[in-house]
Amino acid sequence: MRTWQVQDAKARFSELLDASLKEGPQVVTRRGVEAAVLVPIAEWRRLQRRSQPTLKELLLGEGPRFEALVPPRRSWRRRPPPGLE
C-alpha cells in the first residue's frame, strides 16, 4: 500500500487511480496524517457486502426485540354515548 500526500494525489490523480487499480488501496495523507484511502470499486463493493449483516444474522443475533417496541396498554374510561347519560 502506497502513501500519497494530498498535493501529489491532486496533481497526479490519474497515476493515483492507476496505482489503486494495479496495486490495491492507496492512502492519501494531509499534513502527515492519513486522511483517505482510494480503493478499486470491486474491493469497495466486497467490503460493503461484508459489513452488512444477512437476514439470518439479524434474526438469530442479539439485539432489540419487537416486544420492547409495543407500549403497554392503558385502560381508558369511556364516556357513555350521547342520550344515554
GIPERA-V417719 format. One line per field, one symbol per residue. ss: DSSP state (@ for helix, = for strand, . for the rest). A space follows every 50 residues. Layout:
ss=???
//
This chain:
ss=.====@@@@@@.@@@@@@@@@@@..=====..======..@@@@@@@@@@ @...@@@@@@.....@@@@................
//
